[in-house]
Amino acid sequence: MPTAPAPFHILRNHSSPLSALSINPSNTLLYTGDQDGNVGITDLSSRRVVRLWKAHNESILSVEEWNGHLIR
């Protein structure tokens, strides 16, 4: 069985496991949510965190962009 390829990039902005992940319609931002209730926005061109904040007290189940706004 072939081995898995090496990762291209590793996200390090969350300290707990991710529970939600999406990419905005223009493919420029990555939205992430974790099991501790944190939401992160990563710029895909620079691979840098744009924003990370505590959005809820419990796990984030979904994170999406809708009409230019982030919904969780």
mmCIF file of the C-alpha atoms, coordinates in Angstrom:
data_MODEL
# 
_entry.id   MODEL 
# 
loop_
_atom_site.group_PDB 
_atom_site.id 
_atom_site.type_symbol 
_atom_site.label_atom_id 
_atom_site.label_alt_id 
_atom_site.label_comp_id 
_atom_site.label_asym_id 
_atom_site.label_entity_id 
_atom_site.label_seq_id 
_atom_site.pdbx_PDB_ins_code 
_atom_site.Cartn_x 
_atom_site.Cartn_y 
_atom_site.Cartn_z 
_atom_site.occupancy 
_atom_site.B_iso_or_equiv 
_atom_site.pdbx_formal_charge 
_atom_site.auth_seq_id 
_atom_site.auth_comp_id 
_atom_site.auth_asym_id 
_atom_site.auth_atom_id 
_atom_site.pdbx_PDB_model_num 
ATOM 1  C CA . MET A 1 1  ? 0.000   0.000  0.000  1.00 0.00 ? 1  MET A CA 1 
ATOM 2  C CA . PRO A 1 2  ? 1.440   3.449  -0.919 1.00 0.00 ? 2  PRO A CA 1 
ATOM 3  C CA . THR A 1 3  ? 2.281   5.909  1.829  1.00 0.00 ? 3  THR A CA 1 
ATOM 4  C CA . ALA A 1 4  ? 0.430   9.207  2.234  1.00 0.00 ? 4  ALA A CA 1 
ATOM 5  C CA . PRO A 1 5  ? 2.105   12.287 0.758  1.00 0.00 ? 5  PRO A CA 1 
ATOM 6  C CA . ALA A 1 6  ? 3.641   14.900 3.036  1.00 0.00 ? 6  ALA A CA 1 
ATOM 7  C CA . PRO A 1 7  ? 1.267   17.755 3.950  1.00 0.00 ? 7  PRO A CA 1 
ATOM 8  C CA . PHE A 1 8  ? 1.544   20.960 1.923  1.00 0.00 ? 8  PHE A CA 1 
ATOM 9  C CA . HIS A 1 9  ? 0.687   23.120 4.965  1.00 0.00 ? 9  HIS A CA 1 
ATOM 10 C CA . ILE A 1 10 ? -0.386  22.475 8.568  1.00 0.00 ? 10 ILE A CA 1 
ATOM 11 C CA . LEU A 1 11 ? -2.935  24.727 10.280 1.00 0.00 ? 11 LEU A CA 1 
ATOM 12 C CA . ARG A 1 12 ? -1.660  25.689 13.728 1.00 0.00 ? 12 ARG A CA 1 
ATOM 13 C CA . ASN A 1 13 ? -4.192  28.316 14.778 1.00 0.00 ? 13 ASN A CA 1 
ATOM 14 C CA . HIS A 1 14 ? -6.455  25.959 16.781 1.00 0.00 ? 14 HIS A CA 1 
ATOM 15 C CA . SER A 1 15 ? -5.478  24.103 19.935 1.00 0.00 ? 15 SER A CA 1 
ATOM 16 C CA . SER A 1 16 ? -8.446  21.703 19.849 1.00 0.00 ? 16 SER A CA 1 
ATOM 17 C CA . PRO A 1 17 ? -9.653  19.457 16.999 1.00 0.00 ? 17 PRO A CA 1 
ATOM 18 C CA . LEU A 1 18 ? -11.442 21.097 14.074 1.00 0.00 ? 18 LEU A CA 1 
ATOM 19 C CA . SER A 1 19 ? -15.159 20.422 13.785 1.00 0.00 ? 19 SER A CA 1 
ATOM 20 C CA . ALA A 1 20 ? -16.037 22.730 10.855 1.00 0.00 ? 20 ALA A CA 1 
ATOM 21 C CA . LEU A 1 21 ? -14.229 23.808 7.701  1.00 0.00 ? 21 LEU A CA 1 
ATOM 22 C CA . SER A 1 22 ? -15.228 25.777 4.593  1.00 0.00 ? 22 SER A CA 1 
ATOM 23 C CA . ILE A 1 23 ? -13.748 27.983 1.872  1.00 0.00 ? 23 ILE A CA 1 
ATOM 24 C CA . ASN A 1 24 ? -15.320 31.256 0.771  1.00 0.00 ? 24 ASN A CA 1 
ATOM 25 C CA . PRO A 1 25 ? -16.823 31.521 -2.760 1.00 0.00 ? 25 PRO A CA 1 
ATOM 26 C CA . SER A 1 26 ? -13.786 33.371 -4.169 1.00 0.00 ? 26 SER A CA 1 
ATOM 27 C CA . ASN A 1 27 ? -11.392 30.686 -2.822 1.00 0.00 ? 27 ASN A CA 1 
ATOM 28 C CA . THR A 1 28 ? -9.332  33.244 -0.884 1.00 0.00 ? 28 THR A CA 1 
ATOM 29 C CA . LEU A 1 29 ? -10.302 32.524 2.741  1.00 0.00 ? 29 LEU A CA 1 
ATOM 30 C CA . LEU A 1 30 ? -10.499 29.357 4.810  1.00 0.00 ? 30 LEU A CA 1 
ATOM 31 C CA . TYR A 1 31 ? -13.036 29.343 7.652  1.00 0.00 ? 31 TYR A CA 1 
ATOM 32 C CA . THR A 1 32 ? -12.461 26.915 10.521 1.00 0.00 ? 32 THR A CA 1 
ATOM 33 C CA . GLY A 1 33 ? -14.300 26.080 13.721 1.00 0.00 ? 33 GLY A CA 1 
ATOM 34 C CA . ASP A 1 34 ? -13.097 23.891 16.573 1.00 0.00 ? 34 ASP A CA 1 
ATOM 35 C CA . GLN A 1 35 ? -14.534 21.831 19.411 1.00 0.00 ? 35 GLN A CA 1 
ATOM 36 C CA . ASP A 1 36 ? -13.794 24.562 21.980 1.00 0.00 ? 36 ASP A CA 1 
ATOM 37 C CA . GLY A 1 37 ? -15.983 27.119 20.152 1.00 0.00 ? 37 GLY A CA 1 
ATOM 38 C CA . ASN A 1 38 ? -13.222 29.062 18.384 1.00 0.00 ? 38 ASN A CA 1 
ATOM 39 C CA . VAL A 1 39 ? -13.627 30.341 14.818 1.00 0.00 ? 39 VAL A CA 1 
ATOM 40 C CA . GLY A 1 40 ? -10.662 31.159 12.599 1.00 0.00 ? 40 GLY A CA 1 
ATOM 41 C CA . ILE A 1 41 ? -10.204 32.873 9.257  1.00 0.00 ? 41 ILE A CA 1 
ATOM 42 C CA . THR A 1 42 ? -7.051  32.087 7.271  1.00 0.00 ? 42 THR A CA 1 
ATOM 43 C CA . ASP A 1 43 ? -5.903  33.919 4.136  1.00 0.00 ? 43 ASP A CA 1 
ATOM 44 C CA . LEU A 1 44 ? -5.141  31.167 1.634  1.00 0.00 ? 44 LEU A CA 1 
ATOM 45 C CA . SER A 1 45 ? -2.644  33.183 -0.425 1.00 0.00 ? 45 SER A CA 1 
ATOM 46 C CA . SER A 1 46 ? -0.381  33.995 2.536  1.00 0.00 ? 46 SER A CA 1 
ATOM 47 C CA . ARG A 1 47 ? -1.452  31.014 4.704  1.00 0.00 ? 47 ARG A CA 1 
ATOM 48 C CA . ARG A 1 48 ? -1.692  33.412 7.658  1.00 0.00 ? 48 ARG A CA 1 
ATOM 49 C CA . VAL A 1 49 ? -4.432  33.710 10.252 1.00 0.00 ? 49 VAL A CA 1 
ATOM 50 C CA . VAL A 1 50 ? -6.505  36.843 9.646  1.00 0.00 ? 50 VAL A CA 1 
ATOM 51 C CA . ARG A 1 51 ? -8.715  36.441 12.715 1.00 0.00 ? 51 ARG A CA 1 
ATOM 52 C CA . LEU A 1 52 ? -9.272  33.937 15.527 1.00 0.00 ? 52 LEU A CA 1 
ATOM 53 C CA . TRP A 1 53 ? -11.868 34.398 18.258 1.00 0.00 ? 53 TRP A CA 1 
ATOM 54 C CA . LYS A 1 54 ? -13.989 32.577 20.826 1.00 0.00 ? 54 LYS A CA 1 
ATOM 55 C CA . ALA A 1 55 ? -17.431 32.461 19.173 1.00 0.00 ? 55 ALA A CA 1 
ATOM 56 C CA . HIS A 1 56 ? -19.248 29.935 21.395 1.00 0.00 ? 56 HIS A CA 1 
ATOM 57 C CA . ASN A 1 57 ? -18.806 28.041 24.649 1.00 0.00 ? 57 ASN A CA 1 
ATOM 58 C CA . GLU A 1 58 ? -19.194 24.672 22.910 1.00 0.00 ? 58 GLU A CA 1 
ATOM 59 C CA . SER A 1 59 ? -18.219 23.041 19.603 1.00 0.00 ? 59 SER A CA 1 
ATOM 60 C CA . ILE A 1 60 ? -18.692 24.855 16.299 1.00 0.00 ? 60 ILE A CA 1 
ATOM 61 C CA . LEU A 1 61 ? -20.812 22.623 14.056 1.00 0.00 ? 61 LEU A CA 1 
ATOM 62 C CA . SER A 1 62 ? -20.703 24.687 10.870 1.00 0.00 ? 62 SER A CA 1 
ATOM 63 C CA . VAL A 1 63 ? -19.120 27.859 9.517  1.00 0.00 ? 63 VAL A CA 1 
ATOM 64 C CA . GLU A 1 64 ? -20.062 29.404 6.136  1.00 0.00 ? 64 GLU A CA 1 
ATOM 65 C CA . GLU A 1 65 ? -20.014 32.694 4.280  1.00 0.00 ? 65 GLU A CA 1 
ATOM 66 C CA . TRP A 1 66 ? -23.400 34.041 3.171  1.00 0.00 ? 66 TRP A CA 1 
ATOM 67 C CA . ASN A 1 67 ? -23.872 37.388 1.384  1.00 0.00 ? 67 ASN A CA 1 
ATOM 68 C CA . GLY A 1 68 ? -20.433 38.535 2.555  1.00 0.00 ? 68 GLY A CA 1 
ATOM 69 C CA . HIS A 1 69 ? -21.123 37.644 6.209  1.00 0.00 ? 69 HIS A CA 1 
ATOM 70 C CA . LEU A 1 70 ? -19.825 34.773 8.295  1.00 0.00 ? 70 LEU A CA 1 
ATOM 71 C CA . ILE A 1 71 ? -22.476 32.536 9.842  1.00 0.00 ? 71 ILE A CA 1 
ATOM 72 C CA . ARG A 1 72 ? -21.795 29.855 12.412 1.00 0.00 ? 72 ARG A CA 1 
# 
